[in-house]
Amino acid sequence: MIIITHLSFDKNFLISSEHKIFKVDKIAIMNSHLRKTKRLMLIDGNALLHRAYHAMPNLTNQSGEPVSAVYGFFSMLINALHDYQPDYLIICFDRSKPTVRQSMFAAYHAHRPQMDGDLSYQIKLIDDLLTRFGVQIASVEGYEGDDLIGTYAKQAYREHKDLEIIIVTGDQDMLQLVNDRTKVLMSITGITKTHLFDEKSVEEKYGIKPSQFVDYKALIGDPSDGYPGIRGIGPKTARNLLQKFGTFEALYEHLGEIPEKIGEKLAIDAEQGALAKKLATIITDAPVHLDLEKCKVEKLNKEKLREGFAEHGFKSLIARLDAKDPKTDKAKEPQKTLDNGQLELLEINK
């Protein structure tokens, strides 16, 4: 159970959880009516989907349909909406068709296993519930959800000077989008532990600026996406190089100032590193247009979502939808409602 032990509008909130003290950015739990700026939340739907699927126990609804990813997805969505009180919301998804990056590098994502059948089935259930809720959903063939988020974030930053942007994801590549009005809420473990990154915290954790994240990936590559960087250069060396020279391209302008062994590695894998930077760079000119009027949170239809939750037996999610704190104000779920009582595992305070 999370207990607020101290509130101050000139300092961060202090929150005690299981006798541990954490600092939480005050904007994260400040109600929307207290803010001077409006807030746009951009959610990486695929990141939430996979996080929910792998973190949750196997659950089925009354009809025997698998719903673990569905339950986890909406549990995270409810928490995000409560904690950050966005005024606008868009959820972006990948398409199954080949993307721009796969055309550049055939091995991009090639190592990833095919989606499990029951997860594929649950995507349809999630889409149905989001449609009932009235959430704006975005997906475009040839582009990843990340690229749509990058494009929306750039448009929001450029066209709406009073708008704050929060990106919800589990993908480190998104940190390149962080700036003075754009933050990234990163999933850390399970479906409840997250960290909000701003410019300062990115630099504190990685030793580089958000704008250098693509240069960092150019050097170290990304095994999760299936592409290499400069062989023999790891995170520590990459950080040191970028702290001194700034960008991946600048390294080649100063090869004479770099230790010989490292310089040789850079020379040998120059093309490979340049490709890695392209693959890591989020596209910000995808064919989507930000229309804030179409993604207002105040227009979301909670009643339709409640009906959908009821059909799946998500009684605790129904209660949390209107709870003052959905992380603590949880209704007691009857045992054996879903999958022989496995849902009770989810009601333990995290």
matplotlib code that plots the C-alpha trace (Angstrom):
import matplotlib.pyplot as plt

x = [0.0, 1.3, 1.0, 1.6, 3.7, 4.5, 3.1, 4.8, 4.3, 7.8, 9.5, 9.0, 6.4, 7.8, 6.0, 6.5, 6.0, 6.8, 9.0, 11.0, 11.1, 11.0, 11.1, 8.4, 8.2, 5.4, 3.9, 3.2, 0.4, -0.7, -4.4, -5.0, -7.0, -4.0, -1.7, -1.2, -0.2, -2.2, -0.8, -0.7, -0.1, 1.3, 1.2, 3.3, 0.5, 2.8, 5.0, 2.1, 0.7, 3.8, 4.6, 1.2, 1.3, 4.6, 4.0, 0.6, -0.5, -2.7, -6.2, -9.4, -12.9, -16.2, -16.3, -12.9, -11.1, -7.5, -7.5, -4.3, -2.8, -6.2, -6.4, -2.8, -3.0, -6.0, -4.6, -1.5, -3.7, -5.9, -2.8, -1.2, -4.4, -4.8, -1.2, -0.5, -4.0, -3.6, -5.9, -5.3, -4.5, -3.4, -2.3, 0.0, 0.4, 2.7, 1.3, 2.3, 3.5, 7.3, 8.6, 11.0, 13.7, 13.3, 13.8, 17.1, 18.3, 16.7, 17.8, 15.9, 13.6, 14.2, 15.3, 12.0, 9.7, 6.3, 3.5, 1.7, -1.8, -3.5, -1.7, -2.8, -6.3, -6.2, -5.1, -8.6, -10.2, -8.0, -8.9, -12.6, -12.4, -10.3, -12.8, -15.7, -13.8, -13.3, -9.5, -7.8, -5.8, -3.0, -1.3, 0.2, 1.6, 5.4, 5.9, 6.3, 4.2, 7.4, 7.5, 3.9, 4.7, 7.8, 5.8, 2.9, 5.4, 7.3, 4.0, 2.8, 6.1, 6.2, 2.6, 1.4, 3.8, 1.7, 1.5, 3.5, 4.1, 4.4, 5.4, 4.5, 6.8, 9.3, 11.6, 14.8, 15.1, 12.2, 14.6, 15.9, 12.6, 13.0, 13.3, 12.2, 8.5, 8.7, 9.2, 9.2, 7.5, 9.4, 8.2, 10.9, 9.5, 6.1, 3.1, 3.4, 7.1, 7.9, 10.3, 9.6, 12.6, 13.3, 16.4, 18.3, 17.4, 18.4, 21.8, 22.2, 21.4, 23.1, 25.8, 24.6, 22.0, 18.7, 19.8, 22.9, 20.9, 21.0, 24.8, 25.0, 23.0, 25.3, 28.2, 26.7, 24.0, 20.8, 20.5, 16.8, 16.2, 18.8, 21.4, 25.0, 27.0, 30.7, 32.1, 34.2, 32.7, 30.4, 28.3, 31.1, 33.4, 30.5, 29.5, 33.1, 33.5, 30.2, 30.9, 34.1, 33.2, 29.5, 28.2, 29.0, 30.0, 32.4, 34.4, 35.5, 36.6, 38.8, 40.1, 43.6, 42.6, 41.1, 43.1, 44.5, 42.6, 39.3, 40.0, 40.6, 37.3, 35.5, 37.3, 36.5, 32.8, 32.1, 29.3, 27.8, 27.7, 26.1, 23.4, 22.8, 22.2, 19.7, 17.9, 17.8, 16.6, 12.8, 11.0, 9.3, 7.6, 5.2, 1.9, -0.2, -1.6, -2.1, -5.7, -6.1, -9.9, -10.1, -8.1, -9.6, -9.7, -12.8, -14.7, -13.8, -16.8, -16.3, -19.7, -19.0, -15.7, -17.4, -19.8, -16.8, -15.1, -18.3, -18.4, -15.0, -15.6, -13.1, -14.9, -11.8, -11.0, -14.6, -14.0, -10.6, -11.9, -13.5, -11.4, -9.5, -6.4, -6.8, -3.6, -5.0, -8.8, -9.3, -12.6, -12.2, -12.5, -14.5, -12.2, -12.2, -13.8, -11.1, -9.1, -9.8, -9.0, -5.8, -7.1, -6.7, -2.9, -3.4, -5.2, -2.1, -0.8, 2.3]
y = [0.0, 3.5, 6.2, 9.9, 11.0, 14.6, 17.1, 20.3, 22.3, 23.6, 20.2, 16.7, 14.5, 11.9, 8.6, 5.6, 2.1, -0.9, 1.3, 2.6, 6.3, 7.4, 10.8, 11.3, 14.3, 16.4, 16.9, 13.2, 13.4, 17.0, 17.2, 18.6, 21.6, 22.8, 22.9, 25.9, 23.8, 21.1, 17.6, 15.1, 11.5, 9.3, 5.6, 2.9, 0.3, -2.6, -2.0, -2.1, -5.1, -7.2, -6.0, -7.0, -10.4, -11.4, -10.0, -11.4, -14.9, -16.8, -15.5, -16.4, -14.8, -16.5, -17.5, -19.2, -16.5, -15.6, -12.1, -11.7, -9.2, -7.4, -7.1, -6.0, -3.5, -1.7, -1.9, 0.1, 2.4, 3.3, 3.9, 6.2, 8.2, 8.6, 9.4, 11.9, 13.3, 13.9, 16.3, 14.4, 10.8, 8.8, 5.1, 4.0, 0.5, -1.3, -2.9, -6.4, -5.3, -4.7, -1.3, 1.3, -0.2, -3.7, -2.4, -0.8, -3.9, -7.3, -8.7, -5.9, -7.7, -10.9, -12.8, -12.1, -15.1, -15.1, -13.7, -16.3, -17.1, -16.2, -12.8, -12.2, -13.0, -10.6, -7.7, -7.8, -7.7, -4.7, -2.9, -3.5, -2.1, 0.9, 1.6, 1.5, 3.8, 6.3, 6.4, 7.7, 4.8, 5.3, 2.8, 3.2, 0.5, 0.7, 2.6, 1.5, 2.9, 4.6, 6.7, 7.8, 8.8, 10.7, 12.5, 13.4, 14.6, 16.8, 18.3, 18.9, 20.5, 22.7, 23.7, 23.9, 25.9, 25.4, 21.6, 19.1, 15.7, 12.4, 9.3, 5.9, 3.1, 0.4, 1.3, 3.1, 4.5, 6.9, 8.7, 10.6, 12.5, 13.9, 17.7, 20.6, 19.8, 16.1, 13.4, 9.6, 7.3, 4.1, 0.7, -0.9, -4.2, -5.8, -3.6, -1.2, 0.0, 2.9, 5.9, 9.3, 10.6, 14.2, 15.7, 15.7, 12.1, 10.8, 12.4, 11.2, 7.6, 7.2, 9.9, 11.4, 13.9, 12.7, 14.1, 11.8, 8.6, 7.7, 8.2, 6.0, 3.3, 3.8, 2.7, -0.1, -1.4, -2.9, -6.7, -6.5, -5.0, -7.3, -4.8, -4.4, -1.2, -0.9, -4.2, -4.1, -0.8, -1.1, 1.4, 2.8, 3.6, 4.9, 7.3, 8.5, 9.1, 11.1, 13.1, 14.3, 14.5, 15.0, 12.9, 9.7, 11.7, 13.9, 10.8, 10.4, 14.0, 13.5, 9.9, 11.2, 12.1, 8.8, 5.8, 3.7, 0.5, 2.3, 4.2, 1.0, -0.4, 2.8, 2.6, -1.0, -0.8, 2.8, 1.7, -0.6, 2.1, 4.6, 2.1, 1.5, 5.2, 5.3, 2.3, 3.9, 7.2, 7.6, 9.0, 12.3, 12.9, 9.9, 10.5, 11.4, 14.7, 15.8, 16.9, 17.7, 18.0, 14.3, 13.0, 14.9, 12.7, 14.4, 12.9, 9.3, 7.1, 5.4, 3.9, 1.9, 0.8, -0.3, -2.4, -4.0, -4.7, -6.3, -8.7, -10.0, -10.1, -7.3, -6.2, -4.7, -2.6, -1.3, -0.1, 1.4, 3.3, 5.9, 5.4, 8.3, 6.2, 3.1, 1.6, 1.4, 1.8, -1.7, -3.6, -7.1, -9.5, -12.6, -15.6, -17.9, -15.3, -15.7, -18.8, -20.6, -17.7, -16.5, -13.0, -12.8, -12.6, -9.3, -7.7, -7.9, -4.4, -4.0]
z = [0.0, -0.9, 1.8, 1.2, 4.1, 3.1, 0.6, -0.6, -3.7, -3.6, -3.1, -4.4, -2.7, -0.4, -0.6, 1.7, 0.3, 2.4, 4.7, 1.8, 0.9, -2.7, -4.4, -6.9, -9.3, -8.0, -11.5, -11.6, -9.1, -9.4, -10.5, -13.9, -12.6, -10.6, -13.6, -15.8, -18.8, -20.6, -20.9, -23.8, -23.0, -25.8, -25.1, -26.7, -27.0, -27.9, -25.0, -22.6, -24.3, -24.0, -20.5, -19.4, -21.1, -19.6, -16.2, -15.5, -14.5, -16.9, -16.7, -18.5, -18.4, -17.9, -21.5, -21.3, -23.3, -22.3, -20.8, -18.8, -21.2, -21.4, -17.6, -17.2, -20.1, -18.7, -15.1, -16.4, -18.4, -15.4, -13.3, -15.9, -16.4, -12.6, -11.8, -14.6, -15.3, -19.0, -20.9, -24.2, -24.9, -28.0, -28.0, -30.8, -32.1, -34.6, -37.7, -38.7, -42.2, -42.8, -41.5, -42.9, -40.7, -42.0, -45.5, -44.3, -42.3, -43.0, -39.6, -37.7, -35.3, -37.2, -34.1, -32.2, -31.9, -33.5, -31.3, -29.2, -30.5, -27.3, -27.2, -30.8, -29.8, -26.8, -29.1, -30.6, -27.1, -26.2, -29.4, -28.8, -25.2, -26.3, -29.1, -26.6, -24.3, -27.2, -27.1, -30.2, -31.6, -34.2, -36.5, -40.0, -42.3, -42.6, -39.4, -35.8, -33.0, -31.8, -35.0, -34.6, -31.0, -32.2, -34.8, -32.5, -29.9, -32.3, -33.6, -30.1, -29.1, -32.2, -32.5, -28.9, -26.7, -23.6, -23.9, -21.8, -23.4, -21.4, -23.4, -21.8, -23.0, -22.1, -25.0, -24.1, -27.7, -26.7, -24.4, -27.4, -27.5, -24.0, -23.9, -21.7, -22.2, -23.1, -20.5, -20.8, -18.3, -18.5, -17.4, -15.1, -13.8, -13.8, -14.4, -11.6, -11.3, -13.5, -13.7, -15.1, -17.1, -17.8, -19.3, -15.9, -15.0, -18.4, -18.0, -14.5, -15.4, -18.7, -18.6, -21.9, -23.0, -24.5, -27.9, -27.8, -27.3, -31.0, -31.0, -28.0, -29.8, -32.9, -30.7, -28.6, -30.9, -29.7, -29.2, -28.5, -31.9, -33.6, -34.8, -33.8, -33.2, -33.1, -32.0, -28.8, -27.6, -24.6, -22.6, -20.5, -23.5, -25.5, -22.7, -22.3, -26.0, -26.3, -23.2, -24.9, -28.6, -28.6, -31.5, -33.4, -36.5, -34.5, -33.4, -37.0, -37.2, -34.1, -34.7, -34.0, -30.5, -29.7, -28.2, -31.1, -30.3, -30.0, -33.2, -35.1, -34.0, -35.1, -38.5, -39.1, -38.2, -39.4, -41.8, -39.3, -36.7, -39.1, -39.9, -36.2, -35.7, -38.5, -37.0, -33.6, -34.8, -34.2, -37.3, -36.6, -39.9, -40.2, -42.0, -39.0, -37.8, -34.2, -33.6, -29.9, -30.2, -31.2, -28.3, -25.3, -22.2, -21.0, -24.0, -23.0, -22.3, -19.0, -19.0, -22.2, -20.7, -17.5, -19.6, -21.4, -18.1, -16.7, -19.7, -18.9, -15.1, -14.3, -11.2, -9.6, -12.7, -12.6, -9.1, -9.8, -12.8, -10.5, -7.4, -5.9, -5.9, -8.2, -6.7, -3.2, -3.5, -4.9, -4.6, -3.2, -6.2, -5.5, -5.4, -8.4, -10.6, -13.3, -14.1, -10.8, -8.6, -10.1, -10.2, -6.4, -7.1, -8.8, -5.8, -3.6, -3.0, -5.1]

ax = plt.figure().add_subplot(projection="3d")
ax.plot(x, y, z, "-o")
ax.set_aspect("equal")
plt.show()
